[in-house]
Amino acid sequence: MNNTELQLVSYEQAVRLKELGFDYKCIEICFTTPTVALALKWMRDVKGIRMGIKTFESWYSGEYLDYFREYTERTDSYELAESALLDKLLTVLEKEKEGKG
């Protein structure tokens, strides 16, 4: 992936999204695969979830944090933070769907 391409969800994330009702139009490869950004947009638009990723810069490094409820993930890549946030949101929604949330 170069700097101008958006990150695609993993196969596991795609399966989990489909089970939760994801139905946005996606890029066609061998199967319908959304980008992580599109999956997060769907969660905002359809599921009404408020979320965000913050960048913390210092004189020596940058850290990316994603926030959801009490969840925080530290990474050195914005894209990794987005993917980690998507994984956490999928877990939360799956638990709510099962009645455990």
Summary of the structure (lengths in Angstrom):
residues: 101
radius of gyration: 14.2
end to end distance: 35.3
largest distance: 45.6
contacts: 253
relative contact order: 0.17
helix: 39%
strand: 24%
